[in-house]
Amino acid sequence: MAFRLKLVPEKTNIDFFHWQFATFGAAVALMIASVVLPFIIGLNFGIDFKGGTTIRTESATAIDVGEYRSALEPLDLGDVIISEVRDPSFRADQHVAMIRIQMQETAQGAQGQGAQGQGAQGQELVNKIETALTAVDPALKITSFESVGPKVSGELVWTAIWSLLAATVAIMFYIWIRFEWQFALGAVVALIHDVLLTVGLFAVLQLKFDLTTVAALLTITGYSINDTVVVFDRLRENLVKYKTMPLRDVMNLSVNETLSRTVMTGMTTLLALVPMLIWGGDVIRGFVFAMVWGVFTGTYSSVYVAKNIVLFIGLDRNKQKKDPSDKFFSNGAQDAKP
């Protein structure tokens, strides 16, 4: 007899609307707080959004990121990201590292002096870093460096915002075409809930917010909408199956029927993310933390936010849209008959 792990009983009868004003009200309150907090506390922007210097180093000896970081700590450079670059084209004795350092106050003050003053400040910083690193690795040499100013960083901020908006709008149109506009609105509110709560948490904890975090936000929207579509798909099936059942009861039934899948998906995702959060290192810790938080917010919004919006708006149950794929596959089956 095969062993089957069940995190949720096969059949559940949970009333997810019993505390609907508390659960949905808490979601709305947290969304409002997540909009206000970044303006009050401020986000801890990383190098991508604040500007800084990127330095490329090469050495004949293996790179020890911990030693590099310890060597740079006395310089008090602020946010420093060190990562090893791997490429099949590198020689066996070619070890490359990328060091990213936030913009220094002296460099910011040099902006008013023109490109020449800014370049001098950058070269002075590189010389200090080279001196510190060669103390732990005499074979190290700096092959290149470049600085990114606040103007470019500001453009990256707006690019990140537009990418999130574009993803949300595209998802809304997809849900609208496949289901109904009420479903699309519910799904979009759920996505906004997930993104805002993640941004709000990063503001409260003052975690580093950079392009990696934006990538995590985009991944969270994909995870959340996948879970929401599963619930909506079962809801549409049950609306056809139980034509006289009240909409609230049909929604409760649909969430209960997909609850096992929702919990199992979340747990298996966490099984992959938690080890990376603990042992993955500083480079990916922000991304993984956002993803772990996104699993919880995405599951919550699928169960307590998306369907509540649909219930509040209401549905015209006399003309439920069918899944376009049903017609496609049914025609294919008919064509295959002799």
NUTORMAR-89702 format. One record per residue: x, z, y of N, C-alpha, C in turn; residue in three letters. Coordinates in steps of 0.1 Angstrom, whole numbers, padded with zeros to 4 digits, always signed. Layout:
BEGIN
XZYXZYXZYALA...
//
This chain:
BEGIN
+0009+0000-0012+0000+0000+0000+0009+0000+0013MET+0007-0009+0021+0015-0011+0033+0012+0000+0043ALA+0022+0005+0050+0020+0016+0060+0017+0009+0073PHE+0007+0014+0080+0003+0008+0093+0002+0019+0103ARG+0010+0018+0114+0011+0027+0124-0001+0025+0134LEU-0009+0036+0136-0020+0035+0145-0019+0045+0156LYS-0016+0040+0168-0016+0049+0179-0029+0053+0185LEU-0039+0044+0182-0053+0046+0186-0062+0044+0174VAL-0072+0052+0172-0081+0050+0161-0087+0036+0161PRO-0090+0031+0149-0095+0017+0148-0108+0015+0157GLU-0117+0025+0157-0129+0024+0165-0129+0036+0175LYS-0130+0033+0187-0132+0044+0197-0145+0041+0205THR-0149+0052+0211-0162+0051+0219-0160+0060+0232ASN-0150+0056+0240-0146+0063+0252-0154+0057+0263ILE-0160+0066+0272-0167+0062+0284-0157+0061+0295ASP-0152+0049+0298-0142+0047+0308-0148+0048+0322PHE-0161+0048+0323-0168+0048+0336-0173+0063+0339PHE-0170+0072+0330-0175+0086+0332-0170+0092+0345HIS-0157+0090+0348-0151+0095+0360-0147+0083+0369TRP-0156+0073+0370-0152+0061+0377-0148+0063+0391GLN-0155+0072+0398-0152+0074+0412-0139+0081+0414PHE-0136+0090+0404-0123+0097+0405-0111+0088+0402ALA-0113+0080+0391-0102+0071+0386-0100+0060+0396THR-0111+0053+0400-0109+0042+0409-0106+0047+0423PHE-0112+0059+0427-0108+0064+0440-0094+0068+0441GLY-0088+0074+0430-0074+0077+0430-0065+0065+0432ALA-0069+0054+0425-0062+0041+0426-0062+0036+0441ALA-0074+0037+0447-0075+0032+0461-0066+0041+0470VAL-0067+0054+0468-0059+0063+0477-0044+0061+0475ALA-0040+0059+0463-0026+0056+0461-0021+0043+0467LEU-0030+0033+0467-0027+0020+0473-0025+0022+0488MET-0034+0029+0494-0033+0031+0509-0021+0039+0512ILE-0018+0049+0504-0005+0057+0506+0007+0048+0504ALA+0006+0039+0495+0018+0031+0492+0020+0020+0503SER+0010+0017+0511+0011+0009+0522+0017+0016+0534VAL+0013+0029+0536+0018+0037+0547+0032+0042+0546VAL+0035+0047+0533+0048+0054+0531+0060+0046+0535LEU+0061+0033+0531+0073+0025+0534+0075+0024+0550PRO+0064+0025+0558+0066+0025+0572+0070+0039+0577PHE+0066+0049+0571+0070+0063+0575+0083+0067+0570ILE+0085+0065+0557+0098+0069+0551+0108+0058+0552ILE+0104+0046+0549+0113+0034+0549+0118+0032+0535GLY+0121+0019+0532+0126+0016+0519+0141+0016+0520LEU+0147+0020+0509+0162+0020+0508+0167+0006+0504ASN+0168-0003+0514+0171-0017+0511+0186-0017+0505PHE+0188-0026+0495+0201-0028+0490+0209-0038+0498GLY+0220-0042+0492+0229-0052+0499+0222-0065+0502ILE+0213-0069+0492+0206-0082+0494+0198-0083+0507ASP+0192-0071+0511+0184-0071+0523+0191-0065+0535PHE+0201-0058+0534+0208-0052+0545+0221-0060+0549LYS+0225-0068+0540+0238-0075+0543+0250-0068+0538GLY+0261-0075+0536+0273-0068+0531+0283-0078+0527GLY+0293-0074+0519+0304-0082+0515+0305-0083+0500THR+0307-0095+0495+0309-0098+0481+0323-0102+0479THR+0330-0095+0470+0344-0097+0467+0346-0101+0452ILE+0354-0111+0450+0356-0116+0436+0371-0112+0433ARG+0373-0105+0422+0386-0101+0418+0390-0107+0404THR+0402-0109+0401+0407-0114+0388+0419-0105+0384GLU+0420-0103+0371+0431-0095+0366+0434-0100+0352SER+0447-0097+0348+0451-0101+0334+0447-0090+0324ALA+0444-0078+0329+0440-0067+0320+0425-0065+0320THR+0420-0059+0310+0405-0057+0309+0400-0049+0320ALA+0388-0052+0324+0381-0045+0336+0375-0032+0331ILE+0378-0021+0338+0371-0008+0336+0363-0005+0349ASP+0350-0008+0348+0341-0006+0360+0342+0009+0365VAL+0342+0018+0355+0343+0032+0360+0355+0035+0368GLY+0367+0030+0364+0379+0032+0371+0378+0025+0385GLU+0373+0013+0385+0371+0006+0398+0363+0015+0408TYR+0352+0020+0402+0342+0028+0411+0349+0041+0416ARG+0357+0047+0407+0364+0059+0411+0374+0057+0422SER+0381+0045+0421+0391+0041+0431+0385+0039+0444ALA+0373+0034+0445+0366+0030+0457+0359+0042+0464LEU+0356+0052+0456+0348+0064+0461+0355+0070+0474GLU+0368+0072+0474+0374+0079+0486+0372+0070+0499PRO+0369+0057+0498+0368+0049+0510+0354+0051+0516LEU+0345+0058+0509+0332+0060+0515+0325+0048+0520ASP+0323+0038+0511+0318+0025+0515+0303+0024+0514LEU+0296+0035+0509+0282+0034+0507+0278+0028+0494GLY+0268+0019+0495+0263+0012+0483+0273+0002+0478ASP+0277+0004+0466+0287-0005+0459+0282-0009+0446VAL+0282-0022+0443+0278-0027+0430+0290-0034+0424ILE+0294-0030+0412+0305-0036+0405+0300-0042+0392ILE+0303-0054+0389+0298-0060+0376+0309-0070+0371SER+0311-0071+0358+0320-0080+0352+0314-0093+0350GLU+0321-0104+0353+0316-0117+0352+0322-0123+0339VAL+0313-0129+0330+0318-0134+0318+0314-0149+0318ARG+0324-0157+0313+0321-0172+0313+0330-0177+0301ASP+0324-0186+0293+0331-0192+0282+0344-0200+0286PRO+0343-0204+0298+0355-0212+0303+0367-0204+0307SER+0365-0191+0308+0376-0182+0312+0387-0182+0301PHE+0399-0180+0306+0410-0178+0296+0409-0164+0290ARG+0417-0162+0279+0416-0149+0272+0421-0138+0281ALA+0431-0141+0290+0436-0131+0299+0430-0131+0313ASP+0419-0138+0314+0412-0139+0328+0400-0130+0328GLN+0401-0119+0335+0390-0109+0336+0386-0109+0351HIS+0373-0113+0353+0368-0114+0366+0357-0104+0369VAL+0357-0098+0381+0347-0088+0385+0342-0092+0399ALA+0329-0089+0401+0322-0091+0414+0319-0077+0420MET+0324-0075+0432+0322-0062+0439+0314-0065+0451ILE+0302-0059+0452+0293-0060+0464+0292-0047+0471ARG+0295-0048+0484+0296-0036+0493+0286-0038+0505ILE+0279-0028+0508+0269-0028+0519+0277-0030+0532GLN+0269-0036+0542+0276-0038+0555+0280-0025+0561MET+0292-0024+0565+0298-0012+0571+0294-0012+0586GLN+0294+0000+0592+0291+0002+0606+0301-0005+0615GLU+0313-0005+0611+0323-0012+0619+0321-0027+0620THR+0316-0033+0608+0312-0047+0607+0300-0050+0616ALA+0291-0040+0616+0279-0042+0624+0282-0042+0639GLN+0292-0034+0643+0296-0033+0657+0303-0045+0661GLY+0310-0052+0651+0318-0064+0654+0310-0076+0656ALA+0296-0076+0653+0288-0088+0654+0287-0093+0668GLN+0288-0083+0677+0287-0088+0691+0300-0094+0696GLY+0311-0093+0688+0323-0098+0692+0325-0113+0688GLN+0315-0118+0681+0316-0132+0676+0322-0133+0662GLY+0323-0145+0657+0328-0148+0643+0342-0143+0641ALA+0350-0144+0652+0364-0140+0650+0366-0125+0648GLN+0358-0117+0656+0359-0103+0654+0353-0098+0641GLY+0342-0105+0637+0336-0101+0624+0345-0104+0613GLN+0352-0116+0614+0361-0120+0603+0373-0110+0602GLY+0378-0105+0613+0389-0096+0613+0385-0083+0607ALA+0372-0078+0610+0367-0066+0603+0366-0068+0588GLN+0361-0079+0584+0360-0082+0570+0373-0082+0563GLY+0383-0088+0569+0396-0089+0563+0402-0075+0561GLN+0400-0067+0571+0405-0053+0571+0399-0045+0559GLU+0386-0047+0558+0379-0040+0547+0384-0045+0533LEU+0386-0058+0532+0391-0064+0519+0405-0058+0516VAL+0413-0057+0526+0427-0052+0524+0427-0037+0519ASN+0417-0029+0525+0416-0015+0520+0412-0015+0506LYS+0402-0023+0502+0397-0024+0488+0408-0028+0479ILE+0415-0038+0483+0426-0043+0474+0437-0033+0472GLU+0440-0025+0482+0450-0015+0481+0445-0004+0471THR+0432+0000+0472+0427+0010+0463+0426+0005+0449ALA+0422-0007+0446+0421-0012+0433+0434-0015+0426LEU+0444-0020+0433+0457-0022+0427+0464-0010+0423THR+0459+0002+0429+0465+0015+0425+0461+0018+0410ALA+0450+0013+0405+0445+0015+0391+0448+0003+0383VAL+0449-0009+0389+0452-0021+0381+0462-0029+0390ASP+0475-0028+0387+0485-0035+0395+0484-0050+0393PRO+0478-0055+0382+0477-0069+0380+0465-0076+0388ALA+0457-0068+0394+0445-0073+0401+0448-0080+0414LEU+0440-0091+0416+0442-0098+0429+0428-0103+0433LYS+0426-0103+0446+0413-0107+0452+0414-0122+0454ILE+0405-0130+0448+0405-0144+0449+0396-0150+0460THR+0385-0143+0463+0377-0147+0474+0368-0136+0479SER+0362-0137+0491+0352-0128+0496+0344-0135+0506PHE+0332-0130+0507+0322-0136+0517+0313-0125+0522GLU+0309-0126+0535+0300-0116+0541+0286-0122+0543SER+0276-0114+0541+0262-0118+0544+0257-0109+0555VAL+0253-0116+0566+0248-0108+0578+0233-0105+0577GLY+0228-0097+0587+0214-0093+0587+0204-0105+0588PRO+0208-0115+0595+0199-0127+0596+0196-0133+0583LYS+0206-0135+0575+0204-0141+0561+0196-0131+0553VAL+0199-0118+0554+0192-0108+0547+0177-0107+0551SER+0174-0109+0564+0160-0110+0568+0153-0121+0562GLY+0160-0133+0561+0153-0144+0554+0150-0142+0539GLU+0159-0134+0533+0157-0130+0519+0145-0121+0518LEU+0142-0112+0527+0131-0104+0527+0118-0112+0527VAL+0117-0121+0536+0105-0130+0538+0104-0139+0525TRP+0115-0144+0520+0114-0152+0508+0108-0144+0496THR+0112-0131+0495+0107-0122+0485+0092-0120+0487ALA+0088-0118+0499+0073-0115+0502+0065-0128+0499ILE+0070-0140+0503+0063-0152+0500+0062-0155+0485TRP+0073-0151+0478+0072-0154+0463+0062-0145+0456SER+0061-0133+0461+0050-0124+0455+0036-0129+0459LEU+0034-0133+0471+0021-0138+0475+0018-0151+0468LEU+0028-0160+0466+0025-0172+0459+0021-0170+0444ALA+0028-0160+0438+0025-0157+0424+0011-0151+0423ALA+0007-0142+0432-0006-0136+0432-0017-0147+0434THR-0015-0156+0444-0025-0166+0446-0027-0175+0434VAL-0015-0179+0428-0016-0188+0416-0023-0181+0405ALA-0021-0168+0403-0028-0161+0392-0043-0160+0395ILE-0046-0158+0408-0060-0158+0412-0068-0171+0408MET-0062-0182+0412-0068-0195+0409-0069-0197+0394PHE-0059-0193+0386-0060-0194+0372-0072-0186+0366TYR-0073-0174+0370-0084-0166+0365-0097-0171+0370ILE-0098-0176+0382-0110-0182+0387-0115-0194+0379TRP-0105-0203+0376-0109-0215+0368-0113-0211+0354ILE-0106-0202+0348-0109-0198+0334-0121-0189+0332ARG-0123-0180+0342-0135-0171+0340-0145-0174+0352PHE-0146-0164+0361-0155-0165+0372-0147-0159+0384GLU-0152-0161+0396-0145-0156+0408-0145-0141+0408TRP-0155-0135+0403-0155-0120+0402-0143-0115+0394GLN-0141-0121+0383-0129-0118+0375-0116-0120+0382PHE-0115-0131+0390-0103-0134+0397-0101-0123+0408ALA-0111-0119+0415-0109-0109+0425-0105-0095+0418LEU-0111-0092+0407-0107-0080+0400-0093-0080+0396GLY-0088-0091+0390-0075-0093+0386-0065-0092+0397ALA-0068-0098+0409-0059-0098+0420-0058-0083+0426VAL-0069-0076+0427-0068-0063+0432-0060-0054+0422VAL-0061-0056+0409-0053-0049+0400-0038-0052+0402ALA-0035-0065+0404-0021-0069+0407-0015-0062+0420LEU-0024-0062+0430-0020-0056+0443-0017-0041+0441ILE-0026-0035+0433-0024-0021+0429-0011-0018+0423HIS-0007-0027+0413+0006-0025+0406+0018-0026+0415ASP+0017-0037+0423+0029-0040+0432+0030-0029+0443VAL+0019-0025+0449+0019-0015+0460+0024-0002+0455LEU+0019+0003+0443+0023+0016+0438+0038+0016+0434LEU+0043+0004+0430+0058+0004+0427+0066+0005+0440THR+0062-0003+0450+0069-0002+0463+0068+0012+0468VAL+0056+0018+0468+0054+0032+0473+0063+0042+0466GLY+0065+0040+0452+0073+0050+0445+0088+0048+0449LEU+0092+0035+0451+0106+0033+0455+0108+0039+0469PHE+0098+0039+0478+0100+0045+0491+0101+0060+0490ALA+0092+0067+0481+0092+0081+0480+0105+0086+0474VAL+0110+0079+0463+0122+0083+0456+0135+0078+0463LEU+0133+0069+0473+0144+0063+0480+0154+0056+0470GLN+0148+0049+0460+0155+0041+0451+0159+0028+0458LEU+0170+0022+0454+0175+0010+0460+0166-0002+0457LYS+0162-0008+0468+0152-0019+0468+0160-0032+0471PHE+0162-0041+0461+0169-0053+0463+0162-0065+0456ASP+0169-0076+0455+0163-0088+0448+0160-0085+0434LEU+0167-0076+0427+0164-0073+0413+0151-0066+0413THR+0148-0057+0422+0135-0051+0423+0124-0061+0425THR+0126-0071+0433+0116-0081+0435+0113-0089+0422VAL+0124-0091+0414+0122-0098+0401+0114-0089+0392ALA+0116-0076+0393+0108-0066+0385+0094-0067+0389ALA+0091-0068+0402+0077-0068+0407+0070-0081+0401LEU+0077-0092+0401+0071-0105+0396+0069-0103+0381LEU+0078-0096+0374+0076-0094+0359+0064-0085+0357THR+0063-0075+0365+0051-0066+0364+0038-0073+0366ILE+0037-0082+0375+0025-0090+0377+0022-0098+0365THR+0032-0104+0358+0030-0111+0346+0025-0102+0335GLY+0031-0091+0333+0027-0081+0323+0013-0076+0325TYR+0010-0073+0338-0004-0067+0341-0015-0077+0339SER-0012-0090+0343-0023-0100+0342-0025-0104+0328ILE-0015-0103+0319-0017-0106+0305-0026-0095+0299ASN-0024-0083+0302-0033-0072+0297-0047-0074+0302ASP-0048-0077+0315-0061-0079+0321-0069-0090+0315THR-0062-0101+0312-0069-0113+0307-0074-0110+0292VAL-0067-0102+0285-0071-0098+0272-0084-0090+0273VAL-0085-0081+0282-0098-0074+0284-0109-0083+0289VAL-0106-0091+0298-0116-0101+0303-0121-0111+0293PHE-0112-0115+0284-0115-0124+0274-0125-0118+0264ASP-0122-0105+0260-0132-0098+0251-0145-0096+0258ARG-0144-0093+0271-0156-0090+0279-0165-0103+0279LEU-0159-0114+0281-0167-0127+0281-0174-0129+0268ARG-0166-0127+0257-0172-0128+0243-0184-0119+0241GLU-0182-0107+0246-0193-0097+0244-0205-0099+0253ASN-0203-0105+0264-0214-0109+0273-0223-0119+0267LEU-0217-0128+0259-0225-0138+0252-0231-0132+0239VAL-0224-0123+0233-0229-0117+0221-0240-0106+0223LYS-0239-0099+0234-0248-0088+0237-0255-0091+0250TYR-0265-0101+0250-0271-0106+0262-0279-0096+0269LYS-0285-0086+0262-0294-0076+0268-0288-0063+0271THR-0276-0061+0266-0269-0048+0269-0264-0047+0283MET-0266-0036+0290-0262-0034+0304-0247-0037+0305PRO-0244-0043+0317-0230-0047+0320-0220-0036+0318LEU-0224-0024+0323-0215-0013+0322-0212-0010+0307ARG-0221-0010+0298-0219-0007+0284-0211-0018+0278ASP-0213-0031+0282-0205-0042+0276-0191-0040+0280VAL-0188-0036+0292-0174-0034+0297-0168-0023+0289MET-0175-0012+0287-0170-0001+0280-0166-0005+0265ASN-0175-0013+0259-0173-0018+0246-0160-0027+0245LEU-0159-0035+0255-0148-0045+0255-0134-0037+0257SER-0134-0027+0265-0121-0020+0267-0118-0012+0255VAL-0128-0006+0248-0126+0002+0236-0121-0007+0225ASN-0126-0020+0224-0122-0029+0214-0108-0034+0215GLU-0103-0034+0228-0089-0039+0231-0080-0027+0233THR-0085-0015+0232-0076-0003+0236-0064-0002+0227LEU-0066-0005+0214-0055-0004+0204-0044-0014+0208SER-0048-0026+0211-0038-0036+0215-0031-0032+0227ARG-0039-0027+0237-0033-0023+0250-0022-0013+0248THR-0026-0002+0241-0016+0009+0239-0004+0004+0231VAL-0006-0004+0220+0005-0008+0212+0014-0017+0220MET+0009-0026+0229+0017-0034+0237+0026-0026+0247THR+0019-0016+0253+0027-0007+0262+0038+0000+0255GLY+0035+0006+0243+0045+0014+0236+0056+0005+0231MET+0054-0006+0226+0065-0015+0222+0073-0019+0233THR+0067-0022+0245+0075-0025+0257+0084-0014+0261THR+0078-0002+0261+0086+0010+0265+0097+0013+0255LEU+0095+0010+0242+0106+0011+0232+0118+0003+0236LEU+0116-0008+0242+0127-0017+0246+0133-0013+0260ALA+0124-0007+0269+0129-0004+0282+0136+0009+0284LEU+0130+0019+0277+0136+0033+0279+0151+0034+0275VAL+0155+0028+0263+0170+0028+0261+0178+0022+0271PRO+0173+0010+0277+0180+0004+0288+0181+0012+0300MET+0170+0020+0303+0169+0029+0314+0180+0040+0313LEU+0181+0045+0301+0191+0056+0299+0205+0052+0298ILE+0208+0041+0291+0221+0037+0288+0225+0023+0294TRP+0216+0017+0302+0219+0004+0307+0229+0003+0318GLY+0231+0014+0325+0240+0014+0336+0234+0012+0350GLY+0242+0013+0360+0236+0012+0374+0231-0002+0378ASP+0237-0012+0372+0234-0026+0376+0219-0029+0373VAL+0214-0025+0362+0200-0029+0358+0190-0017+0359ILE+0195-0005+0363+0187+0007+0363+0174+0005+0372ARG+0176+0000+0384+0165-0002+0393+0154-0011+0387GLY+0159-0022+0381+0150-0032+0375+0142-0026+0364PHE+0149-0018+0355+0142-0012+0343+0133-0001+0347VAL+0137+0007+0357+0128+0017+0362+0115+0012+0367PHE+0116+0001+0375+0104-0005+0380+0095-0011+0369ALA+0102-0016+0358+0094-0021+0347+0087-0010+0339MET+0094+0001+0337+0088+0012+0330+0076+0017+0338VAL+0077+0019+0351+0066+0023+0360+0055+0012+0359TRP+0059+0000+0359+0049-0011+0359+0041-0011+0346GLY+0046-0007+0335+0039-0006+0322+0027+0003+0324VAL+0030+0015+0330+0019+0025+0332+0009+0020+0342PHE+0014+0015+0354+0004+0011+0364-0004-0002+0359THR+0003-0011+0352-0004-0022+0347-0015-0019+0337GLY-0012-0010+0328-0022-0005+0318-0034+0002+0325THR-0030+0010+0335-0041+0018+0342-0050+0008+0350TYR-0044-0002+0357-0052-0011+0365-0061-0020+0356SER-0056-0023+0344-0064-0032+0335-0076-0024+0330SER-0075-0011+0329-0086-0003+0323-0095+0002+0334VAL-0089+0007+0345-0097+0014+0355-0099+0007+0368TYR-0092-0004+0371-0093-0011+0384-0100-0024+0383VAL-0094-0033+0374-0099-0047+0374-0114-0048+0370ALA-0118-0041+0359-0132-0042+0354-0141-0034+0364LYS-0136-0024+0371-0145-0017+0381-0149-0026+0392ASN-0139-0035+0397-0143-0044+0407-0154-0054+0403ILE-0152-0059+0390-0162-0068+0385-0176-0061+0384VAL-0176-0048+0380-0189-0041+0379-0195-0039+0392LEU-0187-0035+0402-0192-0033+0416-0198-0046+0422PHE-0192-0057+0419-0197-0070+0425-0209-0075+0417ILE-0208-0073+0403-0219-0078+0395-0216-0092+0390GLY-0223-0096+0379-0222-0109+0373-0235-0116+0371LEU-0236-0129+0372-0248-0136+0369-0247-0140+0354ASP-0254-0132+0346-0252-0133+0331-0260-0145+0326ARG-0268-0151+0334-0275-0163+0329-0267-0176+0329ASN-0255-0176+0335-0246-0187+0335-0232-0183+0333LYS-0229-0177+0322-0215-0173+0320-0206-0185+0316GLN-0195-0186+0322-0186-0198+0320-0179-0196+0307LYS-0178-0206+0299-0172-0206+0286-0157-0209+0288LYS-0149-0205+0278-0135-0207+0278-0132-0222+0277ASP-0125-0229+0286-0123-0243+0285-0116-0247+0272PRO-0108-0238+0267-0101-0242+0254-0111-0243+0242SER-0122-0236+0243-0132-0237+0232-0137-0252+0230ASP-0140-0258+0241-0145-0272+0241-0134-0281+0236LYS-0121-0279+0241-0110-0287+0237-0108-0287+0222PHE-0107-0274+0216-0104-0273+0202-0116-0277+0193PHE-0128-0275+0198-0140-0279+0190-0140-0294+0189SER-0137-0301+0200-0137-0316+0200-0126-0321+0190ASN-0115-0314+0190-0104-0318+0181-0108-0316+0167GLY-0115-0305+0164-0120-0303+0151-0129-0314+0146ALA-0139-0318+0155-0148-0328+0152-0141-0342+0149GLN-0131-0344+0158-0124-0357+0156-0116-0357+0143ASP-0113-0346+0138-0105-0345+0125-0113-0347+0113ALA-0127-0346+0115-0135-0348+0103-0136-0362+0099LYS-0136-0365+0086-0137-0379+0081-0150-0385+0084PRO
//
